[in-house]
């Protein structure tokens, strides 16, 4: 098949609960950044693994590569539902 795009969507049963919790944490400012603590995202396990498949650098064994990839992802609008900080 030429020119055909196949897409699929699979949902983690915990996704809705986690996304709702993330929104509450953001809206209530329940997480504050500290110099020694940087919690930015909360992802359902399935979506974490899908992110790694989509962006292999996120799972790189090289900490420099993975750190840069995570910072880029966190700064992107795609990470918004998973953010627990502004």
HUJO-V25818 format. One line per field, one symbol per residue. phi: phi as a letter, one per 20 degrees, with the letter a starting at -180 (. if undefined). burial: # if it has 24 or more other C-alpha atoms within 12 Angstrom, else .. Layout:
phi=???
burial=???
This chain:
phi=.dmeddcbccdfgeggfffffgffgffelfddfcgdccedccdfggfgffffffcgffdffefffffffffffffeffegfefdch
burial=.................##.###.##............######..##.........#..........##..##....#.######
